């Protein structure tokens, strides 16, 4: 995992949802870095969902991304 300060140094240009429940996203920035954002969620007693924690992982570098689409095989 990396710190969010690395993400603050750049501008996110695109994102794509990985999971149907919205707990993981791919993020691409203008420097060509590819991140995965993980939302740790918890269900409350009233049935609503609350984001408990955010985790960010640098996956690697790509060409400048304008669009991200996650394909599950």
C-alpha positions in Angstrom: 0.0 0.0 0.0 1.1 3.6 -0.6 0.3 6.9 1.0 -2.4 9.1 -0.4 0.2 11.9 -0.7 1.4 10.2 -3.9 -2.1 10.4 -5.3 -2.4 14.1 -4.3 0.7 14.9 -6.5 -1.2 14.0 -9.7 -4.5 14.3 -11.4 -6.7 11.3 -11.9 -7.8 11.2 -15.5 -9.9 8.1 -15.5 -11.3 5.4 -13.3 -13.2 2.1 -13.7 -15.2 0.0 -11.2 -13.8 -3.6 -10.7 -16.4 -5.1 -8.3 -20.2 -4.9 -8.8 -20.5 -3.8 -5.1 -18.2 -0.8 -5.7 -15.5 -1.8 -3.3 -12.5 -1.7 -5.7 -11.7 0.8 -8.5 -8.8 1.2 -11.0 -7.5 4.7 -11.2 -5.3 6.2 -13.9 -3.4 9.4 -13.5 -1.9 11.9 -16.0 1.6 10.5 -15.3 0.7 7.1 -16.5 0.4 5.4 -13.1 -2.2 2.8 -12.5 -3.7 2.5 -9.0 -6.2 0.2 -7.3 -8.4 1.9 -4.7 -9.9 -0.4 -2.1 -12.9 0.8 0.0 -13.1 -1.2 3.2 -16.8 -1.1 4.0 -19.0 -2.1 6.9 -22.7 -2.7 7.1 -24.4 -0.8 9.8 -27.4 -2.0 11.9 -29.9 -0.1 9.8 -28.6 -1.9 6.6 -26.7 1.0 5.2 -23.1 0.7 4.1 -20.3 2.9 5.6 -16.7 3.3 4.2 -14.5 2.3 7.1 -11.1 2.7 5.4 -9.4 3.5 2.1 -6.4 1.7 0.8 -4.4 2.6 -2.3 -2.0 0.4 -4.2 0.3 1.3 -7.1 -0.1 -1.4 -9.7 2.4 -0.1 -12.2 2.9 2.4 -15.1 1.0 2.5 -18.4 0.7 4.9 -21.2 -1.4 8.0 -20.4 -4.9 6.5 -19.8 -8.0 8.3 -21.0 -10.4 5.4 -20.2 -10.3 2.3 -18.1 -12.5 -0.7 -18.5 -12.1 -3.8 -16.3 -12.7 -7.1 -18.1 -13.1 -10.2 -16.1 -12.3 -13.4 -17.9 
